Amino acid sequence: MEELTEDSVIRNVRITAADGKRCEVTCCNFDVTSERDLLALTGTISHEETLKKAEVEFEKYRQRLLNAPNPMERHFEEAVKKVKTSREKNRLLDKKRSKK
């Protein structure tokens, strides 16, 4: 399969805006130049299925956010880890000292 070059997929088009001003816009035109059928699945998924999938995925995302610790909780957890690590180090040092 041949690579697409910028010249083969980019097209400059002059348009007129709602206020009457004219400008040039760069458009991508993949579907015309590519041998691949970019819209092969057009119409196979209904609008309702798409909405349902989007709602399910959004709910997963929302639950992840709700279950994630907030910055204060993260800071607290990090402080607890530091204290535990420090206690463990002190315990090992005390053990070494007591053996001497």
N, C-alpha and C positions, 0 to 999 in steps of 0.2 A: 504494500500500500504506500503510495507516495505521500510525502510530507506536504502540508499546506503551507504556502508562503503568505506573508502578510499582504502582498499585492493581490493574491487570489481570494482573500476573504474580507478585506477592508474596502469599503466604498464610501466616498464622500458624496453627500446628498444635500442640495439646497432646499431649505424649508422656510415657510412663512409662519411666524408665531402668531398667537391670537391678537397681539397688539399691532400686527402688520409689519413688524421688523423681519427682515430676511437674514438667515444665517446658514452656515454650512455645518452639517453634522456628519460625524464619522459613524458608519454602521458596519456591524459584522454580518457577513453573509455566508455562514457556514453551510446551511442546508442546500444552497444552489451549487457550490463548487465541490463539496465533498461527495465521494462515492457512497459514503455511509448514509443510511436512512436514519436521520436523527430523530424523526418523529414516528418510528416504527410502532410504538405502543400507543399512539394517539387513540383515545376513545376507549381503551380497554379498562380503565379504572374510572368508576363513576364519581361524581362530585360528592355524593354522600359518603362513599368509602374513603375518599381523600380527607374529608372533614373529620371522620371518625378516627382515622390514623393520626391526623394532626392533634386531635384532642387527647388521644392516648399518649402520644409522645410528649406533649406539653405537660400532662399530668405526671409522667415519670420525671421530667425535668423539675417540676414544682416540688415534688416529694423529695428529690435529691437536695434541693435548696433548703427545704424545711428541716431535713434531717442533718444537714451539714452544721458543724459547730460555728457559732458566730465568732468574731475576732476575740472577744473577751474569754469565751470558753477555750479557744485555742491557746491563748496566752496562759490561762490557768493550767491547762494540760501540760504545756511546756514547762511551767514552773514546778509542777508536781514531779515530772520526769527528772528535772535538775535536782530536786531535793532527794528523790530516791537514789539517783546516781551518786550524789554526794554522801548520803548515808552508807551506801554500799562501799564506797571508797574508804570512808572512815572506819567501817567495820573491818575491812581487810587490813588496814593500817594497825588497828587495835590488836588484831590477831597476831600480826607480825611482831609487834612490840611485846606482847605477852609471852611469846615463844622465846624471846631473847633473855 
